[in-house]
Amino acid sequence: MILGTARYINNISYVGLPHIIIGDAQIPYSDSVKYLGLTISGTLSWSLQVIGMTVNEYVSLSTKDL
């Protein structure tokens, strides 16, 4: 994951970037990372985390008998 402002990240071409290789495995670039249950985007925004939590709560509440 590359960190920076939205403007900076949108201008990056992933084609020319070097590959990250650990052992024999190539690690792909991603827009966000989930670590210890926390989802963080490349701009260090929590919006993906909030959306994910909201969806989980909605599903949880809609399946309960009220």
C-alpha positions in Angstrom: 0.0 0.0 0.0 1.3 3.4 -0.9 0.4 6.2 1.5 -0.4 9.8 0.6 -3.0 12.3 -0.4 -5.8 11.3 -2.7 -4.4 13.5 -5.4 -0.9 11.9 -5.0 -2.2 8.3 -5.0 -4.5 8.9 -8.1 -1.5 10.1 -10.1 0.7 7.1 -9.4 1.1 4.5 -12.2 1.5 1.1 -10.6 2.9 -0.3 -13.9 6.4 1.2 -13.3 6.7 0.5 -9.6 9.1 -2.3 -8.5 7.6 -5.5 -7.3 7.7 -6.4 -3.6 9.0 -9.9 -3.2 9.2 -11.9 0.0 10.7 -15.3 -0.3 9.2 -16.6 -3.6 5.9 -14.7 -3.2 5.1 -11.4 -5.0 3.1 -9.1 -2.8 0.5 -7.1 -4.8 -0.2 -3.4 -4.2 -3.6 -2.6 -2.7 -5.8 0.4 -2.0 -6.4 -0.5 1.6 -5.1 -2.8 4.4 -7.0 -4.7 7.1 -4.9 -5.3 10.2 -6.2 -6.5 13.5 -9.7 -5.8 12.4 -9.0 -2.1 11.4 -9.3 -1.1 7.7 -7.2 1.8 6.6 -7.0 3.3 3.1 -3.9 4.7 1.4 -5.0 8.2 2.5 -5.2 7.1 6.1 -8.9 7.5 6.0 -11.3 5.6 8.2 -14.2 5.7 5.8 -13.8 2.1 4.7 -13.8 1.1 8.4 -16.9 3.1 9.1 -18.7 1.7 6.1 -17.8 -1.9 7.0 -19.0 -1.4 10.6 -22.2 0.2 9.4 -23.0 -2.7 7.0 -22.2 -5.3 9.7 -24.5 -3.6 12.2 -27.3 -3.2 9.7 -27.1 -6.9 8.8 -26.9 -7.8 12.5 -30.0 -5.7 13.3 -32.0 -6.8 10.3 -31.6 -10.5 11.2 -32.8 -10.1 14.8 -36.4 -10.7 15.7 -37.7 -7.5 17.2 
